[in-house]
Amino acid sequence: SGIATLTFSNPPVSGTSGSFTLILTNGGAFAVTWPTSVDWPLATAPTLTAAGVDVLVFTTIDAGTTWYGIAAGIGMA
């Protein structure tokens, strides 16, 4: 319902894969600041939907030093 700065905490230990799914409703209506540890495809965060649902998946294998971010669905109905 407003500007958001996200923090990812409590990742699994290095060498163990961990992931989570983030579902945002109307995420593009406000600014979202991602952790600097997120590595997006082509180094570009997705453009979120201003009026709709976006599904994002984050995975790490190095205790959260790098989170691989993938847009699994943008503008889901």
mmCIF file as gemmi writes it, N, C-alpha and C atoms, coordinates in Angstrom:
data_model
loop_
_atom_site.group_PDB
_atom_site.id
_atom_site.type_symbol
_atom_site.label_atom_id
_atom_site.label_alt_id
_atom_site.label_comp_id
_atom_site.label_asym_id
_atom_site.label_entity_id
_atom_site.label_seq_id
_atom_site.pdbx_PDB_ins_code
_atom_site.Cartn_x
_atom_site.Cartn_y
_atom_site.Cartn_z
_atom_site.occupancy
_atom_site.B_iso_or_equiv
_atom_site.pdbx_formal_charge
_atom_site.auth_seq_id
_atom_site.auth_asym_id
_atom_site.pdbx_PDB_model_num
ATOM 1 N N . SER Axp A 1 ? 0.82 -1.2 0 1 0 ? 1 A 1
ATOM 2 C CA . SER Axp A 1 ? 0 0 0 1 0 ? 1 A 1
ATOM 3 C C . SER Axp A 1 ? 0.859 1.256 0 1 0 ? 1 A 1
ATOM 4 N N . GLY Axp A 2 ? 2.155 1.105 -0.333 1 0 ? 2 A 1
ATOM 5 C CA . GLY Axp A 2 ? 3.043 2.259 -0.383 1 0 ? 2 A 1
ATOM 6 C C . GLY Axp A 2 ? 4.438 1.866 -0.804 1 0 ? 2 A 1
ATOM 7 N N . ILE Axp A 3 ? 5.343 2.815 -0.755 1 0 ? 3 A 1
ATOM 8 C CA . ILE Axp A 3 ? 6.74 2.579 -1.102 1 0 ? 3 A 1
ATOM 9 C C . ILE Axp A 3 ? 7.301 1.482 -0.19 1 0 ? 3 A 1
ATOM 10 N N . ALA Axp A 4 ? 8.094 0.557 -0.768 1 0 ? 4 A 1
ATOM 11 C CA . ALA Axp A 4 ? 8.63 -0.559 0.021 1 0 ? 4 A 1
ATOM 12 C C . ALA Axp A 4 ? 10.111 -0.746 -0.242 1 0 ? 4 A 1
ATOM 13 N N . THR Axp A 5 ? 10.864 -0.929 0.823 1 0 ? 5 A 1
ATOM 14 C CA . THR Axp A 5 ? 12.265 -1.33 0.737 1 0 ? 5 A 1
ATOM 15 C C . THR Axp A 5 ? 12.339 -2.725 1.334 1 0 ? 5 A 1
ATOM 16 N N . LEU Axp A 6 ? 12.721 -3.694 0.51 1 0 ? 6 A 1
ATOM 17 C CA . LEU Axp A 6 ? 12.705 -5.087 0.942 1 0 ? 6 A 1
ATOM 18 C C . LEU Axp A 6 ? 14.056 -5.533 1.471 1 0 ? 6 A 1
ATOM 19 N N . THR Axp A 7 ? 14.011 -6.422 2.449 1 0 ? 7 A 1
ATOM 20 C CA . THR Axp A 7 ? 15.192 -7.053 3.02 1 0 ? 7 A 1
ATOM 21 C C . THR Axp A 7 ? 14.931 -8.545 3.094 1 0 ? 7 A 1
ATOM 22 N N . PHE Axp A 8 ? 15.879 -9.341 2.655 1 0 ? 8 A 1
ATOM 23 C CA . PHE Axp A 8 ? 15.749 -10.799 2.738 1 0 ? 8 A 1
ATOM 24 C C . PHE Axp A 8 ? 16.639 -11.273 3.875 1 0 ? 8 A 1
ATOM 25 N N . SER Axp A 9 ? 16.08 -12.032 4.806 1 0 ? 9 A 1
ATOM 26 C CA . SER Axp A 9 ? 16.86 -12.468 5.965 1 0 ? 9 A 1
ATOM 27 C C . SER Axp A 9 ? 16.719 -13.97 6.186 1 0 ? 9 A 1
ATOM 28 N N . ASN Axp A 10 ? 17.626 -14.493 7.003 1 0 ? 10 A 1
ATOM 29 C CA . ASN Axp A 10 ? 17.647 -15.907 7.405 1 0 ? 10 A 1
ATOM 30 C C . ASN Axp A 10 ? 17.759 -16.896 6.24 1 0 ? 10 A 1
ATOM 31 N N . PRO Axp A 11 ? 18.71 -16.672 5.312 1 0 ? 11 A 1
ATOM 32 C CA . PRO Axp A 11 ? 18.887 -17.634 4.225 1 0 ? 11 A 1
ATOM 33 C C . PRO Axp A 11 ? 19.524 -18.914 4.757 1 0 ? 11 A 1
ATOM 34 N N . PRO Axp A 12 ? 19.423 -20.013 3.997 1 0 ? 12 A 1
ATOM 35 C CA . PRO Axp A 12 ? 20.099 -21.24 4.41 1 0 ? 12 A 1
ATOM 36 C C . PRO Axp A 12 ? 21.617 -21.074 4.301 1 0 ? 12 A 1
ATOM 37 N N . VAL Axp A 13 ? 22.354 -21.977 4.921 1 0 ? 13 A 1
ATOM 38 C CA . VAL Axp A 13 ? 23.814 -21.911 4.895 1 0 ? 13 A 1
ATOM 39 C C . VAL Axp A 13 ? 24.334 -22.096 3.473 1 0 ? 13 A 1
ATOM 40 N N . SER Axp A 14 ? 25.547 -21.614 3.238 1 0 ? 14 A 1
ATOM 41 C CA . SER Axp A 14 ? 26.172 -21.729 1.932 1 0 ? 14 A 1
ATOM 42 C C . SER Axp A 14 ? 26.253 -23.189 1.51 1 0 ? 14 A 1
ATOM 43 N N . GLY Axp A 15 ? 25.971 -23.439 0.231 1 0 ? 15 A 1
ATOM 44 C CA . GLY Axp A 15 ? 25.99 -24.794 -0.29 1 0 ? 15 A 1
ATOM 45 C C . GLY Axp A 15 ? 24.624 -25.465 -0.244 1 0 ? 15 A 1
ATOM 46 N N . THR Axp A 16 ? 23.677 -24.82 0.403 1 0 ? 16 A 1
ATOM 47 C CA . THR Axp A 16 ? 22.314 -25.332 0.476 1 0 ? 16 A 1
ATOM 48 C C . THR Axp A 16 ? 21.41 -24.367 -0.277 1 0 ? 16 A 1
ATOM 49 N N . SER Axp A 17 ? 20.593 -24.89 -1.158 1 0 ? 17 A 1
ATOM 50 C CA . SER Axp A 17 ? 19.687 -24.047 -1.925 1 0 ? 17 A 1
ATOM 51 C C . SER Axp A 17 ? 18.484 -23.653 -1.084 1 0 ? 17 A 1
ATOM 52 N N . GLY Axp A 18 ? 18.094 -22.399 -1.211 1 0 ? 18 A 1
ATOM 53 C CA . GLY Axp A 18 ? 16.89 -21.92 -0.551 1 0 ? 18 A 1
ATOM 54 C C . GLY Axp A 18 ? 16.171 -20.965 -1.478 1 0 ? 18 A 1
ATOM 55 N N . SER Axp A 19 ? 14.854 -21.006 -1.459 1 0 ? 19 A 1
ATOM 56 C CA . SER Axp A 19 ? 14.101 -20.105 -2.326 1 0 ? 19 A 1
ATOM 57 C C . SER Axp A 19 ? 12.78 -19.743 -1.67 1 0 ? 19 A 1
ATOM 58 N N . PHE Axp A 20 ? 12.186 -18.679 -2.184 1 0 ? 20 A 1
ATOM 59 C CA . PHE Axp A 20 ? 10.854 -18.289 -1.745 1 0 ? 20 A 1
ATOM 60 C C . PHE Axp A 20 ? 10.154 -17.571 -2.888 1 0 ? 20 A 1
ATOM 61 N N . THR Axp A 21 ? 8.845 -17.533 -2.799 1 0 ? 21 A 1
ATOM 62 C CA . THR Axp A 21 ? 8.011 -16.863 -3.792 1 0 ? 21 A 1
ATOM 63 C C . THR Axp A 21 ? 7.396 -15.633 -3.154 1 0 ? 21 A 1
ATOM 64 N N . LEU Axp A 22 ? 7.494 -14.511 -3.845 1 0 ? 22 A 1
ATOM 65 C CA . LEU Axp A 22 ? 6.906 -13.256 -3.393 1 0 ? 22 A 1
ATOM 66 C C . LEU Axp A 22 ? 5.771 -12.905 -4.347 1 0 ? 22 A 1
ATOM 67 N N . ILE Axp A 23 ? 4.584 -12.694 -3.79 1 0 ? 23 A 1
ATOM 68 C CA . ILE Axp A 23 ? 3.427 -12.308 -4.592 1 0 ? 23 A 1
ATOM 69 C C . ILE Axp A 23 ? 3.056 -10.879 -4.215 1 0 ? 23 A 1
ATOM 70 N N . LEU Axp A 24 ? 3.136 -9.987 -5.195 1 0 ? 24 A 1
ATOM 71 C CA . LEU Axp A 24 ? 2.827 -8.571 -4.978 1 0 ? 24 A 1
ATOM 72 C C . LEU Axp A 24 ? 1.549 -8.203 -5.708 1 0 ? 24 A 1
ATOM 73 N N . THR Axp A 25 ? 0.667 -7.506 -5.035 1 0 ? 25 A 1
ATOM 74 C CA . THR Axp A 25 ? -0.54 -6.975 -5.66 1 0 ? 25 A 1
ATOM 75 C C . THR Axp A 25 ? -0.358 -5.481 -5.848 1 0 ? 25 A 1
ATOM 76 N N . ASN Axp A 26 ? -0.516 -5.034 -7.077 1 0 ? 26 A 1
ATOM 77 C CA . ASN Axp A 26 ? -0.352 -3.618 -7.447 1 0 ? 26 A 1
ATOM 78 C C . ASN Axp A 26 ? 1.051 -3.108 -7.102 1 0 ? 26 A 1
ATOM 79 N N . GLY Axp A 27 ? 2.051 -3.964 -7.232 1 0 ? 27 A 1
ATOM 80 C CA . GLY Axp A 27 ? 3.426 -3.606 -6.891 1 0 ? 27 A 1
ATOM 81 C C . GLY Axp A 27 ? 3.987 -2.466 -7.724 1 0 ? 27 A 1
ATOM 82 N N . GLY Axp A 28 ? 3.503 -2.309 -8.938 1 0 ? 28 A 1
ATOM 83 C CA . GLY Axp A 28 ? 3.992 -1.241 -9.798 1 0 ? 28 A 1
ATOM 84 C C . GLY Axp A 28 ? 3.376 0.119 -9.503 1 0 ? 28 A 1
ATOM 85 N N . ALA Axp A 29 ? 2.418 0.165 -8.583 1 0 ? 29 A 1
ATOM 86 C CA . ALA Axp A 29 ? 1.788 1.436 -8.234 1 0 ? 29 A 1
ATOM 87 C C . ALA Axp A 29 ? 2.684 2.283 -7.332 1 0 ? 29 A 1
ATOM 88 N N . PHE Axp A 30 ? 3.696 1.648 -6.727 1 0 ? 30 A 1
ATOM 89 C CA . PHE Axp A 30 ? 4.602 2.342 -5.808 1 0 ? 30 A 1
ATOM 90 C C . PHE Axp A 30 ? 6.028 1.874 -6.085 1 0 ? 30 A 1
ATOM 91 N N . ALA Axp A 31 ? 6.986 2.612 -5.608 1 0 ? 31 A 1
ATOM 92 C CA . ALA Axp A 31 ? 8.394 2.232 -5.779 1 0 ? 31 A 1
ATOM 93 C C . ALA Axp A 31 ? 8.734 1.05 -4.876 1 0 ? 31 A 1
ATOM 94 N N . VAL Axp A 32 ? 9.432 0.076 -5.438 1 0 ? 32 A 1
ATOM 95 C CA . VAL Axp A 32 ? 9.946 -1.057 -4.669 1 0 ? 32 A 1
ATOM 96 C C . VAL Axp A 32 ? 11.463 -1.023 -4.776 1 0 ? 32 A 1
ATOM 97 N N . THR Axp A 33 ? 12.146 -0.999 -3.638 1 0 ? 33 A 1
ATOM 98 C CA . THR Axp A 33 ? 13.608 -1.044 -3.623 1 0 ? 33 A 1
ATOM 99 C C . THR Axp A 33 ? 14.027 -2.455 -3.241 1 0 ? 33 A 1
ATOM 100 N N . TRP Axp A 34 ? 14.765 -3.087 -4.146 1 0 ? 34 A 1
ATOM 101 C CA . TRP Axp A 34 ? 15.206 -4.468 -3.943 1 0 ? 34 A 1
ATOM 102 C C . TRP Axp A 34 ? 16.551 -4.477 -3.237 1 0 ? 34 A 1
ATOM 103 N N . PRO Axp A 35 ? 16.85 -5.539 -2.483 1 0 ? 35 A 1
ATOM 104 C CA . PRO Axp A 35 ? 18.183 -5.662 -1.885 1 0 ? 35 A 1
ATOM 105 C C . PRO Axp A 35 ? 19.254 -5.655 -2.988 1 0 ? 35 A 1
ATOM 106 N N . THR Axp A 36 ? 20.408 -5.112 -2.693 1 0 ? 36 A 1
ATOM 107 C CA . THR Axp A 36 ? 21.495 -5.088 -3.686 1 0 ? 36 A 1
ATOM 108 C C . THR Axp A 36 ? 21.989 -6.493 -4.009 1 0 ? 36 A 1
ATOM 109 N N . SER Axp A 37 ? 21.649 -7.464 -3.189 1 0 ? 37 A 1
ATOM 110 C CA . SER Axp A 37 ? 22.074 -8.848 -3.407 1 0 ? 37 A 1
ATOM 111 C C . SER Axp A 37 ? 21.263 -9.554 -4.484 1 0 ? 37 A 1
ATOM 112 N N . VAL Axp A 38 ? 20.2 -8.932 -4.995 1 0 ? 38 A 1
ATOM 113 C CA . VAL Axp A 38 ? 19.369 -9.578 -6.021 1 0 ? 38 A 1
ATOM 114 C C . VAL Axp A 38 ? 20.025 -9.433 -7.385 1 0 ? 38 A 1
ATOM 115 N N . ASP Axp A 39 ? 20.176 -10.549 -8.068 1 0 ? 39 A 1
ATOM 116 C CA . ASP Axp A 39 ? 20.733 -10.607 -9.418 1 0 ? 39 A 1
ATOM 117 C C . ASP Axp A 39 ? 19.578 -10.935 -10.371 1 0 ? 39 A 1
ATOM 118 N N . TRP Axp A 40 ? 19.162 -9.939 -11.144 1 0 ? 40 A 1
ATOM 119 C CA . TRP Axp A 40 ? 18.069 -10.109 -12.098 1 0 ? 40 A 1
ATOM 120 C C . TRP Axp A 40 ? 18.613 -10.503 -13.466 1 0 ? 40 A 1
ATOM 121 N N . PRO Axp A 41 ? 17.827 -11.173 -14.304 1 0 ? 41 A 1
ATOM 122 C CA . PRO Axp A 41 ? 18.254 -11.424 -15.68 1 0 ? 41 A 1
ATOM 123 C C . PRO Axp A 41 ? 18.559 -10.097 -16.382 1 0 ? 41 A 1
ATOM 124 N N . LEU Axp A 42 ? 19.646 -10.056 -17.091 1 0 ? 42 A 1
ATOM 125 C CA . LEU Axp A 42 ? 20.106 -8.859 -17.796 1 0 ? 42 A 1
ATOM 126 C C . LEU Axp A 42 ? 20.287 -7.669 -16.863 1 0 ? 42 A 1
ATOM 127 N N . ALA Axp A 43 ? 20.469 -7.946 -15.556 1 0 ? 43 A 1
ATOM 128 C CA . ALA Axp A 43 ? 20.712 -6.923 -14.538 1 0 ? 43 A 1
ATOM 129 C C . ALA Axp A 43 ? 19.603 -5.874 -14.466 1 0 ? 43 A 1
ATOM 130 N N . THR Axp A 44 ? 18.371 -6.284 -14.784 1 0 ? 44 A 1
ATOM 131 C CA . THR Axp A 44 ? 17.243 -5.358 -14.79 1 0 ? 44 A 1
ATOM 132 C C . THR Axp A 44 ? 16.058 -5.956 -14.044 1 0 ? 44 A 1
ATOM 133 N N . ALA Axp A 45 ? 15.615 -5.262 -13.006 1 0 ? 45 A 1
ATOM 134 C CA . ALA Axp A 45 ? 14.424 -5.707 -12.275 1 0 ? 45 A 1
ATOM 135 C C . ALA Axp A 45 ? 13.209 -5.607 -13.19 1 0 ? 45 A 1
ATOM 136 N N . PRO Axp A 46 ? 12.241 -6.502 -13.007 1 0 ? 46 A 1
ATOM 137 C CA . PRO Axp A 46 ? 11.054 -6.453 -13.867 1 0 ? 46 A 1
ATOM 138 C C . PRO Axp A 46 ? 10.204 -5.22 -13.585 1 0 ? 46 A 1
ATOM 139 N N . THR Axp A 47 ? 9.45 -4.823 -14.575 1 0 ? 47 A 1
ATOM 140 C CA . THR Axp A 47 ? 8.472 -3.75 -14.402 1 0 ? 47 A 1
ATOM 141 C C . THR Axp A 47 ? 7.214 -4.385 -13.828 1 0 ? 47 A 1
ATOM 142 N N . LEU Axp A 48 ? 6.855 -3.963 -12.631 1 0 ? 48 A 1
ATOM 143 C CA . LEU Axp A 48 ? 5.711 -4.561 -11.949 1 0 ? 48 A 1
ATOM 144 C C . LEU Axp A 48 ? 4.402 -3.938 -12.412 1 0 ? 48 A 1
ATOM 145 N N . THR Axp A 49 ? 3.334 -4.676 -12.226 1 0 ? 49 A 1
ATOM 146 C CA . THR Axp A 49 ? 2.006 -4.259 -12.65 1 0 ? 49 A 1
ATOM 147 C C . THR Axp A 49 ? 1.407 -3.274 -11.655 1 0 ? 49 A 1
ATOM 148 N N . ALA Axp A 50 ? 0.903 -2.135 -12.154 1 0 ? 50 A 1
ATOM 149 C CA . ALA Axp A 50 ? 0.3 -1.128 -11.283 1 0 ? 50 A 1
ATOM 150 C C . ALA Axp A 50 ? -1.065 -1.572 -10.769 1 0 ? 50 A 1
ATOM 151 N N . ALA Axp A 51 ? -1.757 -2.387 -11.542 1 0 ? 51 A 1
ATOM 152 C CA . ALA Axp A 51 ? -3.079 -2.871 -11.129 1 0 ? 51 A 1
ATOM 153 C C . ALA Axp A 51 ? -3.172 -4.351 -11.492 1 0 ? 51 A 1
ATOM 154 N N . GLY Axp A 52 ? -2.637 -5.196 -10.631 1 0 ? 52 A 1
ATOM 155 C CA . GLY Axp A 52 ? -2.647 -6.632 -10.886 1 0 ? 52 A 1
ATOM 156 C C . GLY Axp A 52 ? -1.687 -7.341 -9.956 1 0 ? 52 A 1
ATOM 157 N N . VAL Axp A 53 ? -1.485 -8.609 -10.21 1 0 ? 53 A 1
ATOM 158 C CA . VAL Axp A 53 ? -0.667 -9.458 -9.349 1 0 ? 53 A 1
ATOM 159 C C . VAL Axp A 53 ? 0.592 -9.885 -10.094 1 0 ? 53 A 1
ATOM 160 N N . ASP Axp A 54 ? 1.738 -9.779 -9.409 1 0 ? 54 A 1
ATOM 161 C CA . ASP Axp A 54 ? 3.018 -10.22 -9.955 1 0 ? 54 A 1
ATOM 162 C C . ASP Axp A 54 ? 3.586 -11.295 -9.041 1 0 ? 54 A 1
ATOM 163 N N . VAL Axp A 55 ? 4.165 -12.334 -9.658 1 0 ? 55 A 1
ATOM 164 C CA . VAL Axp A 55 ? 4.751 -13.447 -8.91 1 0 ? 55 A 1
ATOM 165 C C . VAL Axp A 55 ? 6.245 -13.472 -9.198 1 0 ? 55 A 1
ATOM 166 N N . LEU Axp A 56 ? 7.057 -13.375 -8.133 1 0 ? 56 A 1
ATOM 167 C CA . LEU Axp A 56 ? 8.511 -13.349 -8.261 1 0 ? 56 A 1
ATOM 168 C C . LEU Axp A 56 ? 9.106 -14.468 -7.416 1 0 ? 56 A 1
ATOM 169 N N . VAL Axp A 57 ? 10.156 -15.104 -7.928 1 0 ? 57 A 1
ATOM 170 C CA . VAL Axp A 57 ? 10.818 -16.202 -7.223 1 0 ? 57 A 1
ATOM 171 C C . VAL Axp A 57 ? 12.28 -15.816 -7.005 1 0 ? 57 A 1
ATOM 172 N N . PHE Axp A 58 ? 12.769 -16.077 -5.793 1 0 ? 58 A 1
ATOM 173 C CA . PHE Axp A 58 ? 14.149 -15.763 -5.42 1 0 ? 58 A 1
ATOM 174 C C . PHE Axp A 58 ? 14.827 -17.018 -4.9 1 0 ? 58 A 1
ATOM 175 N N . THR Axp A 59 ? 16.059 -17.269 -5.367 1 0 ? 59 A 1
ATOM 176 C CA . THR Axp A 59 ? 16.819 -18.458 -4.973 1 0 ? 59 A 1
ATOM 177 C C . THR Axp A 59 ? 18.244 -18.06 -4.63 1 0 ? 59 A 1
ATOM 178 N N . THR Axp A 60 ? 18.805 -18.685 -3.581 1 0 ? 60 A 1
ATOM 179 C CA . THR Axp A 60 ? 20.201 -18.466 -3.215 1 0 ? 60 A 1
ATOM 180 C C . THR Axp A 60 ? 20.864 -19.815 -2.959 1 0 ? 60 A 1
ATOM 181 N N . ILE Axp A 61 ? 22.171 -19.877 -3.198 1 0 ? 61 A 1
ATOM 182 C CA . ILE Axp A 61 ? 22.956 -21.071 -2.852 1 0 ? 61 A 1
ATOM 183 C C . ILE Axp A 61 ? 24.204 -20.697 -2.058 1 0 ? 61 A 1
ATOM 184 N N . ASP Axp A 62 ? 24.329 -19.384 -1.739 1 0 ? 62 A 1
ATOM 185 C CA . ASP Axp A 62 ? 25.542 -18.912 -1.064 1 0 ? 62 A 1
ATOM 186 C C . ASP Axp A 62 ? 25.219 -18.102 0.201 1 0 ? 62 A 1
ATOM 187 N N . ALA Axp A 63 ? 24.259 -18.589 0.957 1 0 ? 63 A 1
ATOM 188 C CA . ALA Axp A 63 ? 23.863 -17.964 2.232 1 0 ? 63 A 1
ATOM 189 C C . ALA Axp A 63 ? 23.321 -16.548 2.056 1 0 ? 63 A 1
ATOM 190 N N . GLY Axp A 64 ? 22.744 -16.256 0.903 1 0 ? 64 A 1
ATOM 191 C CA . GLY Axp A 64 ? 22.127 -14.959 0.679 1 0 ? 64 A 1
ATOM 192 C C . GLY Axp A 64 ? 23.04 -13.885 0.143 1 0 ? 64 A 1
ATOM 193 N N . THR Axp A 65 ? 24.301 -14.212 -0.152 1 0 ? 65 A 1
ATOM 194 C CA . THR Axp A 65 ? 25.183 -13.221 -0.763 1 0 ? 65 A 1
ATOM 195 C C . THR Axp A 65 ? 24.603 -12.778 -2.102 1 0 ? 65 A 1
ATOM 196 N N . THR Axp A 66 ? 24.079 -13.735 -2.854 1 0 ? 66 A 1
ATOM 197 C CA . THR Axp A 66 ? 23.392 -13.454 -4.113 1 0 ? 66 A 1
ATOM 198 C C . THR Axp A 66 ? 22.035 -14.153 -4.091 1 0 ? 66 A 1
ATOM 199 N N . TRP Axp A 67 ? 21.003 -13.403 -4.436 1 0 ? 67 A 1
ATOM 200 C CA . TRP Axp A 67 ? 19.661 -13.954 -4.638 1 0 ? 67 A 1
ATOM 201 C C . TRP Axp A 67 ? 19.355 -13.825 -6.125 1 0 ? 67 A 1
ATOM 202 N N . TYR Axp A 68 ? 19.066 -14.943 -6.784 1 0 ? 68 A 1
ATOM 203 C CA . TYR Axp A 68 ? 18.693 -14.914 -8.195 1 0 ? 68 A 1
ATOM 204 C C . TYR Axp A 68 ? 17.198 -14.641 -8.27 1 0 ? 68 A 1
ATOM 205 N N . GLY Axp A 69 ? 16.822 -13.508 -8.868 1 0 ? 69 A 1
ATOM 206 C CA . GLY Axp A 69 ? 15.426 -13.121 -8.957 1 0 ? 69 A 1
ATOM 207 C C . GLY Axp A 69 ? 14.863 -13.376 -10.337 1 0 ? 69 A 1
ATOM 208 N N . ILE Axp A 70 ? 13.682 -13.993 -10.371 1 0 ? 70 A 1
ATOM 209 C CA . ILE Axp A 70 ? 13.023 -14.317 -11.63 1 0 ? 70 A 1
ATOM 210 C C . ILE Axp A 70 ? 11.56 -13.911 -11.526 1 0 ? 70 A 1
ATOM 211 N N . ALA Axp A 71 ? 11.066 -13.227 -12.539 1 0 ? 71 A 1
ATOM 212 C CA . ALA Axp A 71 ? 9.637 -12.924 -12.627 1 0 ? 71 A 1
ATOM 213 C C . ALA Axp A 71 ? 8.938 -14.157 -13.18 1 0 ? 71 A 1
ATOM 214 N N . ALA Axp A 72 ? 8.193 -14.843 -12.334 1 0 ? 72 A 1
ATOM 215 C CA . ALA Axp A 72 ? 7.49 -16.046 -12.76 1 0 ? 72 A 1
ATOM 216 C C . ALA Axp A 72 ? 6.169 -15.702 -13.447 1 0 ? 72 A 1
ATOM 217 N N . GLY Axp A 73 ? 5.623 -14.543 -13.118 1 0 ? 73 A 1
ATOM 218 C CA . GLY Axp A 73 ? 4.375 -14.111 -13.732 1 0 ? 73 A 1
ATOM 219 C C . GLY Axp A 73 ? 4.147 -12.635 -13.474 1 0 ? 73 A 1
ATOM 220 N N . ILE Axp A 74 ? 3.964 -11.871 -14.517 1 0 ? 74 A 1
ATOM 221 C CA . ILE Axp A 74 ? 3.699 -10.442 -14.399 1 0 ? 74 A 1
ATOM 222 C C . ILE Axp A 74 ? 2.286 -10.193 -14.932 1 0 ? 74 A 1
ATOM 223 N N . GLY Axp A 75 ? 1.486 -9.479 -14.149 1 0 ? 75 A 1
ATOM 224 C CA . GLY Axp A 75 ? 0.128 -9.173 -14.572 1 0 ? 75 A 1
ATOM 225 C C . GLY Axp A 75 ? -0.794 -10.379 -14.538 1 0 ? 75 A 1
ATOM 226 N N . MET Axp A 76 ? -0.625 -11.208 -13.525 1 0 ? 76 A 1
ATOM 227 C CA . MET Axp A 76 ? -1.484 -12.383 -13.397 1 0 ? 76 A 1
ATOM 228 C C . MET Axp A 76 ? -2.909 -11.93 -13.054 1 0 ? 76 A 1
ATOM 229 N N . ALA Axp A 77 ? -3.868 -12.656 -13.569 1 0 ? 77 A 1
ATOM 230 C CA . ALA Axp A 77 ? -5.28 -12.304 -13.316 1 0 ? 77 A 1
ATOM 231 C C . ALA Axp A 77 ? -5.802 -13.02 -12.092 1 0 ? 77 A 1
